[in-house]
Amino acid sequence: MPDISALKADADAVSQIIAAAAASDAAYRLDDGRLVVSAFNAGLNPPAWWQAIFDQLKSRGIKVAFVPTFLGWGGQAASFAAISHGFSDWGTATANSSDGMKREPVSRS
């Protein structure tokens, strides 16, 4: 899970981190062999930026199932849908806000 808050748009560093994880036998893969990859605060970079990274990794034999972690997934879901296997949200620090998040997916379907 590269931290995009720290790495910003450093595509080389993000690619290296993902490739290093792909080399591990412990890395989680789907039944079709794709490496499950997340990134903290993935929305700091646009989907096209991510797609370029995935294309580069694919040329190296690393196929990715992307599950980006957002700080507020609702505003990002539509633009990331085409490149994502699923979505994750960092969440909230309060119980009241947590209750509201439980209804989020239902209200957007």
MMTF fields as JSON, N, C-alpha, C and O atoms, coordinates in Angstrom:
{
  "mmtfVersion": "1.0.0",
  "mmtfProducer": "UNKNOWN",
  "numBonds": 435,
  "numAtoms": 436,
  "numGroups": 109,
  "numChains": 1,
  "numModels": 1,
  "chainsPerModel": [1],
  "groupsPerChain": [109],
  "chainIdList": ["A"],
  "bondAtomList": [4, 2, 8, 6, 12, 10, 16, 14, 20, 18, 24, 22, 28, 26, 32, 30, 36, 34, 40, 38, 44, 42, 48, 46, 52, 50, 56, 54, 60, 58, 64, 62, 68, 66, 72, 70, 76, 74, 80, 78, 84, 82, 88, 86, 92, 90, 96, 94, 100, 98, 104, 102, 108, 106, 112, 110, 116, 114, 120, 118, 124, 122, 128, 126, 132, 130, 136, 134, 140, 138, 144, 142, 148, 146, 152, 150, 156, 154, 160, 158, 164, 162, 168, 166, 172, 170, 176, 174, 180, 178, 184, 182, 188, 186, 192, 190, 196, 194, 200, 198, 204, 202, 208, 206, 212, 210, 216, 214, 220, 218, 224, 222, 228, 226, 232, 230, 236, 234, 240, 238, 244, 242, 248, 246, 252, 250, 256, 254, 260, 258, 264, 262, 268, 266, 272, 270, 276, 274, 280, 278, 284, 282, 288, 286, 292, 290, 296, 294, 300, 298, 304, 302, 308, 306, 312, 310, 316, 314, 320, 318, 324, 322, 328, 326, 332, 330, 336, 334, 340, 338, 344, 342, 348, 346, 352, 350, 356, 354, 360, 358, 364, 362, 368, 366, 372, 370, 376, 374, 380, 378, 384, 382, 388, 386, 392, 390, 396, 394, 400, 398, 404, 402, 408, 406, 412, 410, 416, 414, 420, 418, 424, 422, 428, 426, 432, 430],
  "bondOrderList": [1, 1, 1, 1, 1, 1, 1, 1, 1, 1, 1, 1, 1, 1, 1, 1, 1, 1, 1, 1, 1, 1, 1, 1, 1, 1, 1, 1, 1, 1, 1, 1, 1, 1, 1, 1, 1, 1, 1, 1, 1, 1, 1, 1, 1, 1, 1, 1, 1, 1, 1, 1, 1, 1, 1, 1, 1, 1, 1, 1, 1, 1, 1, 1, 1, 1, 1, 1, 1, 1, 1, 1, 1, 1, 1, 1, 1, 1, 1, 1, 1, 1, 1, 1, 1, 1, 1, 1, 1, 1, 1, 1, 1, 1, 1, 1, 1, 1, 1, 1, 1, 1, 1, 1, 1, 1, 1, 1],
  "groupList": [{"groupName": "MET", "atomNameList": ["N", "CA", "C", "O"], "elementList": ["N", "C", "C", "O"], "formalChargeList": [0, 0, 0, 0], "bondAtomList": [1, 0, 2, 1, 3, 2], "bondOrderList": [1, 1, 2], "singleLetterCode": "M", "chemCompType": "L-PEPTIDE LINKING"}, {"groupName": "PRO", "atomNameList": ["N", "CA", "C", "O"], "elementList": ["N", "C", "C", "O"], "formalChargeList": [0, 0, 0, 0], "bondAtomList": [1, 0, 2, 1, 3, 2], "bondOrderList": [1, 1, 2], "singleLetterCode": "P", "chemCompType": "L-PEPTIDE LINKING"}, {"groupName": "ASP", "atomNameList": ["N", "CA", "C", "O"], "elementList": ["N", "C", "C", "O"], "formalChargeList": [0, 0, 0, 0], "bondAtomList": [1, 0, 2, 1, 3, 2], "bondOrderList": [1, 1, 2], "singleLetterCode": "D", "chemCompType": "L-PEPTIDE LINKING"}, {"groupName": "ILE", "atomNameList": ["N", "CA", "C", "O"], "elementList": ["N", "C", "C", "O"], "formalChargeList": [0, 0, 0, 0], "bondAtomList": [1, 0, 2, 1, 3, 2], "bondOrderList": [1, 1, 2], "singleLetterCode": "I", "chemCompType": "L-PEPTIDE LINKING"}, {"groupName": "SER", "atomNameList": ["N", "CA", "C", "O"], "elementList": ["N", "C", "C", "O"], "formalChargeList": [0, 0, 0, 0], "bondAtomList": [1, 0, 2, 1, 3, 2], "bondOrderList": [1, 1, 2], "singleLetterCode": "S", "chemCompType": "L-PEPTIDE LINKING"}, {"groupName": "ALA", "atomNameList": ["N", "CA", "C", "O"], "elementList": ["N", "C", "C", "O"], "formalChargeList": [0, 0, 0, 0], "bondAtomList": [1, 0, 2, 1, 3, 2], "bondOrderList": [1, 1, 2], "singleLetterCode": "A", "chemCompType": "L-PEPTIDE LINKING"}, {"groupName": "LEU", "atomNameList": ["N", "CA", "C", "O"], "elementList": ["N", "C", "C", "O"], "formalChargeList": [0, 0, 0, 0], "bondAtomList": [1, 0, 2, 1, 3, 2], "bondOrderList": [1, 1, 2], "singleLetterCode": "L", "chemCompType": "L-PEPTIDE LINKING"}, {"groupName": "LYS", "atomNameList": ["N", "CA", "C", "O"], "elementList": ["N", "C", "C", "O"], "formalChargeList": [0, 0, 0, 0], "bondAtomList": [1, 0, 2, 1, 3, 2], "bondOrderList": [1, 1, 2], "singleLetterCode": "K", "chemCompType": "L-PEPTIDE LINKING"}, {"groupName": "VAL", "atomNameList": ["N", "CA", "C", "O"], "elementList": ["N", "C", "C", "O"], "formalChargeList": [0, 0, 0, 0], "bondAtomList": [1, 0, 2, 1, 3, 2], "bondOrderList": [1, 1, 2], "singleLetterCode": "V", "chemCompType": "L-PEPTIDE LINKING"}, {"groupName": "GLN", "atomNameList": ["N", "CA", "C", "O"], "elementList": ["N", "C", "C", "O"], "formalChargeList": [0, 0, 0, 0], "bondAtomList": [1, 0, 2, 1, 3, 2], "bondOrderList": [1, 1, 2], "singleLetterCode": "Q", "chemCompType": "L-PEPTIDE LINKING"}, {"groupName": "TYR", "atomNameList": ["N", "CA", "C", "O"], "elementList": ["N", "C", "C", "O"], "formalChargeList": [0, 0, 0, 0], "bondAtomList": [1, 0, 2, 1, 3, 2], "bondOrderList": [1, 1, 2], "singleLetterCode": "Y", "chemCompType": "L-PEPTIDE LINKING"}, {"groupName": "ARG", "atomNameList": ["N", "CA", "C", "O"], "elementList": ["N", "C", "C", "O"], "formalChargeList": [0, 0, 0, 0], "bondAtomList": [1, 0, 2, 1, 3, 2], "bondOrderList": [1, 1, 2], "singleLetterCode": "R", "chemCompType": "L-PEPTIDE LINKING"}, {"groupName": "GLY", "atomNameList": ["N", "CA", "C", "O"], "elementList": ["N", "C", "C", "O"], "formalChargeList": [0, 0, 0, 0], "bondAtomList": [1, 0, 2, 1, 3, 2], "bondOrderList": [1, 1, 2], "singleLetterCode": "G", "chemCompType": "PEPTIDE LINKING"}, {"groupName": "PHE", "atomNameList": ["N", "CA", "C", "O"], "elementList": ["N", "C", "C", "O"], "formalChargeList": [0, 0, 0, 0], "bondAtomList": [1, 0, 2, 1, 3, 2], "bondOrderList": [1, 1, 2], "singleLetterCode": "F", "chemCompType": "L-PEPTIDE LINKING"}, {"groupName": "ASN", "atomNameList": ["N", "CA", "C", "O"], "elementList": ["N", "C", "C", "O"], "formalChargeList": [0, 0, 0, 0], "bondAtomList": [1, 0, 2, 1, 3, 2], "bondOrderList": [1, 1, 2], "singleLetterCode": "N", "chemCompType": "L-PEPTIDE LINKING"}, {"groupName": "TRP", "atomNameList": ["N", "CA", "C", "O"], "elementList": ["N", "C", "C", "O"], "formalChargeList": [0, 0, 0, 0], "bondAtomList": [1, 0, 2, 1, 3, 2], "bondOrderList": [1, 1, 2], "singleLetterCode": "W", "chemCompType": "L-PEPTIDE LINKING"}, {"groupName": "THR", "atomNameList": ["N", "CA", "C", "O"], "elementList": ["N", "C", "C", "O"], "formalChargeList": [0, 0, 0, 0], "bondAtomList": [1, 0, 2, 1, 3, 2], "bondOrderList": [1, 1, 2], "singleLetterCode": "T", "chemCompType": "L-PEPTIDE LINKING"}, {"groupName": "HIS", "atomNameList": ["N", "CA", "C", "O"], "elementList": ["N", "C", "C", "O"], "formalChargeList": [0, 0, 0, 0], "bondAtomList": [1, 0, 2, 1, 3, 2], "bondOrderList": [1, 1, 2], "singleLetterCode": "H", "chemCompType": "L-PEPTIDE LINKING"}, {"groupName": "GLU", "atomNameList": ["N", "CA", "C", "O"], "elementList": ["N", "C", "C", "O"], "formalChargeList": [0, 0, 0, 0], "bondAtomList": [1, 0, 2, 1, 3, 2], "bondOrderList": [1, 1, 2], "singleLetterCode": "E", "chemCompType": "L-PEPTIDE LINKING"}],
  "groupTypeList": [0, 1, 2, 3, 4, 5, 6, 7, 5, 2, 5, 2, 5, 8, 4, 9, 3, 3, 5, 5, 5, 5, 5, 4, 2, 5, 5, 10, 11, 6, 2, 2, 12, 11, 6, 8, 8, 4, 5, 13, 14, 5, 12, 6, 14, 1, 1, 5, 15, 15, 9, 5, 3, 13, 2, 9, 6, 7, 4, 11, 12, 3, 7, 8, 5, 13, 8, 1, 16, 13, 6, 12, 15, 12, 12, 9, 5, 5, 4, 13, 5, 5, 3, 4, 17, 12, 13, 4, 2, 15, 12, 16, 5, 16, 5, 14, 4, 4, 2, 12, 0, 7, 11, 18, 1, 8, 4, 11, 4],
  "groupIdList": [1, 2, 3, 4, 5, 6, 7, 8, 9, 10, 11, 12, 13, 14, 15, 16, 17, 18, 19, 20, 21, 22, 23, 24, 25, 26, 27, 28, 29, 30, 31, 32, 33, 34, 35, 36, 37, 38, 39, 40, 41, 42, 43, 44, 45, 46, 47, 48, 49, 50, 51, 52, 53, 54, 55, 56, 57, 58, 59, 60, 61, 62, 63, 64, 65, 66, 67, 68, 69, 70, 71, 72, 73, 74, 75, 76, 77, 78, 79, 80, 81, 82, 83, 84, 85, 86, 87, 88, 89, 90, 91, 92, 93, 94, 95, 96, 97, 98, 99, 100, 101, 102, 103, 104, 105, 106, 107, 108, 109],
  "secStructList": [7, 7, 5, 2, 2, 2, 2, 6, 6, 7, 2, 2, 2, 2, 2, 2, 2, 2, 2, 2, 2, 2, 6, 7, 6, 6, 1, 7, 5, 7, 6, 6, 1, 7, 3, 3, 3, 7, 7, 5, 6, 4, 4, 4, 1, 7, 2, 2, 2, 2, 2, 2, 2, 2, 2, 2, 2, 2, 2, 6, 6, 7, 7, 3, 3, 3, 7, 7, 3, 3, 1, 1, 4, 4, 4, 6, 2, 2, 2, 2, 4, 4, 4, 7, 1, 7, 7, 3, 3, 7, 7, 7, 1, 1, 2, 2, 2, 2, 2, 2, 2, 2, 2, 2, 2, 2, 2, 6, 7],
  "xCoordList": [0.845, 0.0, 0.894, 1.22, 1.29, 2.067, 1.261, 0.053, 1.928, 1.301, 1.462, 2.531, 0.397, 0.472, 0.54, 0.972, 0.128, 0.308, 1.791, 2.176, 2.614, 4.058, 4.769, 5.662, 4.365, 5.058, 4.609, 5.316, 3.425, 2.851, 2.781, 2.166, 3.4, 3.331, 4.616, 4.938, 5.347, 6.591, 6.261, 6.264, 5.979, 5.553, 6.61, 6.266, 7.881, 8.937, 8.923, 9.035, 8.786, 8.764, 7.547, 7.656, 6.385, 5.16, 5.299, 4.94, 5.808, 6.012, 6.983, 6.756, 8.058, 9.041, 8.441, 8.715, 7.624, 6.984, 6.055, 6.075, 5.251, 4.318, 5.076, 4.715, 6.119, 6.91, 7.587, 7.684, 8.054, 8.678, 7.66, 7.97, 6.451, 5.398, 5.049, 4.809, 5.02, 4.676, 5.685, 5.347, 6.908, 7.95, 7.82, 8.486, 6.975, 6.811, 5.764, 4.685, 6.087, 5.119, 3.947, 2.876, 4.145, 3.092, 2.095, 1.079, 2.363, 1.464, 0.125, 0.068, -0.95, -2.293, -2.63, -2.482, -3.082, -3.479, -4.877, -5.291, -5.584, -6.888, -6.701, -5.588, -7.772, -7.691, -7.141, -6.54, -7.34, -6.83, -5.364, -4.819, -4.728, -3.309, -2.988, -1.828, -3.992, -3.715, -3.32, -3.91, -2.318, -1.85, -2.828, -3.127, -3.323, -4.226, -3.373, -2.512, -3.636, -2.856, -3.797, -4.829, -3.432, -4.13, -3.12, -1.918, -3.603, -2.732, -3.471, -4.635, -2.795, -3.399, -3.529, -2.577, -4.711, -5.013, -4.753, -4.165, -5.206, -4.976, -5.515, -4.984, -6.554, -7.177, -6.329, -6.723, -5.176, -4.293, -3.758, -3.384, -3.724, -3.306, -4.497, -5.278, -4.65, -5.809, -5.748, -4.677, -6.891, -6.924, -5.935, -5.347, -5.737, -4.797, -3.369, -2.609, -3.013, -1.682, -1.535, -0.517, -2.572, -2.553, -2.527, -1.79, -3.319, -3.356, -1.982, -1.592, -1.244, 0.11, 1.013, 1.829, 0.873, 1.654, 1.261, 2.127, -0.032, -0.487, -0.04, 0.301, -0.036, 0.44, 1.925, 2.364, 2.688, 4.121, 4.355, 5.183, 3.612, 3.758, 3.339, 3.985, 2.268, 1.8, 2.87, 3.03, 3.601, 4.675, 5.801, 6.617, 5.832, 6.816, 6.214, 6.845, 4.99, 4.337, 3.567, 3.186, 3.328, 2.606, 1.227, 1.098, 0.212, -1.163, -1.758, -1.553, -2.495, -2.954, -4.479, -5.168, -4.989, -6.39, -6.324, -5.931, -6.707, -6.536, -7.728, -8.876, -7.446, -8.462, -7.971, -7.404, -8.193, -7.678, -8.342, -9.532, -7.56, -8.075, -8.16, -7.173, -9.366, -9.626, -9.869, -10.117, -9.793, -10.231, -11.557, -11.619, -12.598, -13.888, -14.091, -13.897, -14.475, -14.548, -15.648, -15.519, -16.716, -17.862, -17.526, -18.045, -16.682, -16.319, -15.339, -15.083, -14.793, -13.782, -14.29, -13.721, -15.336, -15.772, -16.005, -15.51, -16.727, -17.06, -15.813, -15.705, -14.884, -13.703, -12.734, -11.963, -12.755, -11.837, -12.464, -11.763, -13.749, -14.446, -13.812, -13.685, -13.419, -12.905, -11.566, -11.229, -10.805, -9.488, -9.446, -8.381, -10.597, -10.614, -11.359, -12.367, -10.841, -11.501, -12.51, -13.476, -12.281, -13.135, -12.638, -11.697, -13.27, -12.882, -12.719, -13.33, -11.884, -11.714, -11.715, -11.334, -12.143, -12.14, -11.419, -11.636, -10.571, -9.803, -10.724, -10.376, -11.884, -12.848, -12.852, -12.417, -13.36, -13.554, -13.139, -12.948, -13.005, -12.569, -13.705, -13.469, -14.922, -16.025, -17.133, -17.363, -17.804, -18.887, -20.037, -20.587, -20.41, -21.512, -21.215, -22.088, -20.024, -19.654, -19.616, -19.955, -19.205, -19.174, -20.556, -20.714, -21.557, -22.923, -23.345, -24.007, -22.972, -23.309, -22.621, -23.19, -21.411, -20.67, -21.304, -21.176, -21.976, -22.611, -23.663, -23.883, -24.303, -25.359, -24.831, -25.567, -23.598, -23.025, -23.199, -23.758, -22.744, -22.856, -24.306, -24.578, -25.214, -26.623, -27.173, -27.919, -26.812, -27.367, -26.805, -27.358, -25.727, -25.09, -25.398, -24.953, -26.139, -26.386, -27.575, -27.917],
  "yCoordList": [-1.171, 0.0, 1.238, 1.767, 1.704, 2.94, 4.099, 4.196, 4.96, 6.133, 7.312, 7.917, 7.632, 8.692, 10.069, 11.029, 10.183, 11.448, 11.771, 12.94, 10.749, 10.94, 10.906, 11.712, 9.97, 9.785, 10.753, 10.968, 11.334, 12.291, 11.646, 10.591, 12.267, 11.779, 11.073, 11.038, 10.513, 9.808, 8.422, 7.428, 8.378, 7.135, 6.037, 4.864, 6.4, 5.389, 4.707, 3.483, 5.491, 4.913, 4.018, 2.929, 4.472, 3.676, 2.373, 1.312, 2.433, 1.215, 0.256, -0.954, 0.783, -0.057, -0.752, -1.925, -0.022, -0.602, -1.749, -2.819, -1.522, -2.554, -3.75, -4.894, -3.503, -4.598, -5.414, -6.637, -4.745, -5.466, -6.357, -7.491, -5.847, -6.667, -7.852, -8.955, -7.63, -8.694, -9.833, -10.974, -9.533, -10.555, -11.478, -12.511, -11.111, -11.901, -12.999, -12.76, -14.186, -15.295, -15.012, -15.601, -14.12, -13.797, -12.767, -12.508, -12.18, -11.155, -11.788, -12.906, -11.058, -11.571, -11.395, -10.31, -12.47, -12.465, -13.051, -13.912, -12.57, -13.137, -14.466, -14.81, -15.198, -16.491, -16.363, -17.305, -15.212, -15.026, -14.574, -14.285, -14.513, -14.191, -12.719, -12.372, -11.845, -10.421, -10.131, -10.658, -9.289, -8.825, -7.779, -6.806, -7.97, -6.987, -5.856, -6.07, -4.651, -3.469, -2.389, -2.109, -1.789, -0.622, 0.51, 0.29, 1.707, 2.856, 3.827, 4.148, 4.289, 5.259, 6.605, 7.094, 7.2, 8.498, 8.497, 9.427, 7.437, 7.222, 8.347, 8.592, 9.037, 10.092, 11.33, 12.226, 11.404, 12.545, 12.55, 13.598, 11.372, 11.271, 10.807, 9.975, 11.325, 10.979, 9.547, 8.94, 9.01, 7.641, 7.417, 6.339, 8.386, 8.213, 7.988, 7.224, 8.646, 8.453, 7.016, 6.367, 6.532, 5.146, 4.168, 3.182, 4.427, 3.527, 3.413, 2.327, 4.512, 4.471, 3.563, 2.825, 3.612, 2.721, 1.269, 0.404, 1.001, -0.382, -0.901, -2.077, -0.05, -0.452, -0.793, -1.772, 0.018, -0.248, -1.576, -2.385, -1.785, -3.042, -4.235, -5.283, -4.086, -5.175, -5.556, -6.733, -4.564, -4.85, -5.655, -6.267, -5.646, -6.427, -7.744, -8.472, -8.038, -9.284, -9.206, -10.24, -8.009, -7.825, -7.252, -6.082, -8.074, -7.628, -7.268, -7.977, -6.161, -5.58, -5.547, -5.258, -5.85, -5.596, -4.465, -4.68, -3.27, -2.067, -1.843, -1.85, -1.643, -1.314, -0.046, -0.12, 1.103, 2.341, 2.676, 2.429, 3.237, 3.731, 5.247, 5.926, 5.763, 7.19, 7.812, 7.118, 9.1, 9.872, 10.509, 11.705, 9.704, 10.117, 9.535, 10.225, 8.287, 7.566, 8.056, 7.938, 8.596, 8.971, 9.935, 9.796, 10.894, 11.866, 11.334, 11.995, 10.157, 9.587, 8.375, 8.025, 7.746, 6.456, 6.473, 5.593, 7.429, 7.428, 7.516, 6.803, 8.371, 8.538, 7.363, 7.128, 6.624, 5.502, 4.149, 3.137, 4.111, 2.832, 1.97, 0.758, 2.56, 1.787, 1.106, 0.12, 1.613, 1.021, 0.283, -0.169, 0.155, -0.396, -1.716, -1.93, -2.593, -3.856, -3.64, -4.391, -2.621, -2.257, -0.946, -0.35, -0.494, 0.756, 0.547, -0.339, 1.383, 1.4, 2.857, 3.754, 3.077, 4.417, 4.374, 3.463, 5.353, 5.387, 5.449, 4.956, 6.043, 6.055, 7.348, 8.401, 7.219, 8.388, 8.061, 6.897, 9.072, 8.868, 8.961, 8.842, 9.17, 9.318, 8.306, 7.919, 7.891, 6.913, 7.465, 6.744, 8.725, 9.31, 9.307, 8.962, 9.676, 9.669, 8.253, 8.024, 7.306, 5.896, 5.407, 4.706, 5.763, 5.348, 5.861, 5.147, 7.078, 7.636, 6.903, 6.771, 6.429, 5.717, 4.369, 3.889, 3.762, 2.467, 2.577, 1.626, 3.714, 3.914, 4.396, 4.369, 4.83, 5.404, 4.511, 4.974, 3.257, 2.445, 2.261, 2.266, 2.103, 1.918, 3.182, 3.102, 4.336, 5.581, 5.925, 6.778, 5.282, 5.585, 4.533, 4.671, 3.499, 2.449, 2.767, 1.984],
  "zCoordList": [0.0, 0.0, 0.0, 1.063, -1.185, -1.233, -0.644, -0.857, 0.085, 0.696, -0.259, -0.336, -0.981, -1.978, -1.323, -1.962, -0.076, 0.643, 0.772, 0.762, 0.893, 1.022, -0.334, -0.596, -1.185, -2.464, -3.555, -4.54, -3.365, -4.33, -5.722, -5.882, -6.714, -8.099, -8.529, -9.716, -7.573, -7.878, -8.432, -7.705, -9.724, -10.373, -10.276, -10.132, -10.354, -10.258, -8.9, -8.817, -7.833, -6.486, -6.302, -5.74, -6.772, -6.632, -7.409, -6.898, -8.623, -9.429, -8.75, -8.744, -8.181, -7.499, -6.281, -6.028, -5.53, -4.343, -4.756, -4.147, -5.781, -6.236, -6.802, -6.526, -7.587, -8.153, -7.054, -7.16, -6.003, -4.892, -4.192, -3.826, -4.007, -3.396, -4.295, -3.804, -5.597, -6.544, -6.509, -6.824, -6.131, -6.078, -4.872, -4.804, -3.931, -2.711, -2.882, -3.424, -2.424, -2.434, -1.495, -1.644, -0.534, 0.437, -0.097, 0.549, -1.253, -1.804, -2.16, -2.673, -1.881, -2.161, -3.631, -4.193, -4.24, -5.647, -5.789, -5.014, -6.788, -7.115, -7.836, -8.232, -8.002, -8.69, -10.106, -10.622, -10.737, -12.103, -12.125, -13.19, -10.95, -10.862, -10.649, -10.427, -10.711, -10.512, -9.067, -8.124, -8.921, -7.622, -7.097, -7.79, -5.888, -5.287, -4.718, -3.865, -5.213, -4.842, -4.336, -4.947, -3.221, -2.728, -2.649, -2.799, -2.416, -2.209, -1.302, -1.54, -0.272, 0.633, -0.06, -0.667, 0.032, -0.555, -2.063, -2.616, -2.697, -4.128, -4.993, -6.076, -4.546, -5.327, -5.528, -6.274, -4.885, -5.126, -6.553, -7.078, -7.178, -8.573, -9.404, -8.942, -10.611, -11.435, -11.959, -11.988, -12.37, -12.901, -14.05, -14.137, -14.919, -16.039, -15.532, -16.128, -14.445, -13.842, -13.37, -13.61, -12.692, -12.219, -13.383, -13.346, -14.411, -15.557, -16.201, -16.63, -16.276, -16.833, -15.998, -16.55, -14.686, -13.815, -14.062, -14.192, -14.125, -14.341, -15.702, -15.828, -16.716, -18.04, -17.996, -18.599, -17.283, -17.142, -16.419, -16.837, -15.329, -14.587, -15.439, -15.398, -16.206, -17.069, -18.089, -18.412, -18.597, -19.547, -18.901, -19.59, -17.572, -16.802, -16.298, -15.531, -16.74, -16.349, -15.045, -14.496, -14.535, -13.27, -13.573, -13.934, -13.426, -13.627, -12.273, -11.288, -12.23, -10.972, -10.884, -11.863, -9.688, -9.323, -8.298, -7.151, -8.716, -7.903, -6.987, -7.432, -5.699, -4.697, -3.981, -2.891, -4.602, -4.019, -2.69, -2.496, -1.788, -0.513, -0.61, -0.896, -0.366, -0.476, 0.896, 1.882, 0.927, 2.08, 1.648, 1.366, 1.6, 1.076, -0.308, -1.308, -0.375, -1.649, -2.572, -3.791, -2.032, -2.85, -3.97, -5.078, -3.71, -4.722, -5.754, -6.76, -5.52, -6.409, -7.194, -8.227, -6.719, -7.254, -8.761, -9.466, -9.254, -10.686, -11.559, -12.556, -11.199, -12.052, -11.954, -12.885, -10.85, -10.674, -11.012, -11.017, -11.29, -11.496, -12.579, -12.401, -13.683, -14.811, -14.525, -15.179, -13.566, -13.288, -11.954, -11.531, -11.284, -9.924, -9.836, -10.51, -8.992, -8.666, -7.538, -7.407, -6.739, -5.611, -5.042, -5.566, -3.965, -3.319, -1.822, -1.225, -1.238, 0.207, 0.661, -0.092, 1.883, 2.441, 3.787, 4.586, 4.029, 5.271, 6.475, 7.548, 6.311, 7.402, 8.175, 7.707, 9.37, 10.21, 11.64, 11.993, 12.433, 13.81, 14.823, 16.026, 14.358, 15.308, 15.031, 13.885, 16.074, 15.946, 15.108, 14.275, 15.309, 14.538, 13.05, 12.253, 12.66, 11.25, 10.7, 9.539, 11.527, 11.111, 10.737, 9.737, 11.518, 11.207, 9.836, 9.082, 9.513, 8.209, 7.067, 5.983, 7.299, 6.258, 5.927, 4.801, 6.878, 6.619, 5.527, 4.776, 5.437, 4.442, 3.107, 2.121, 3.037, 1.817, 0.578, -0.416, 0.601, -0.611, -1.074, -2.275, -0.149, -0.485, -1.138, -2.114, -0.61, -1.133, -2.513, -3.207, -2.913, -4.207, -5.264, -6.403, -4.927, -5.919, -6.793, -7.679]
}
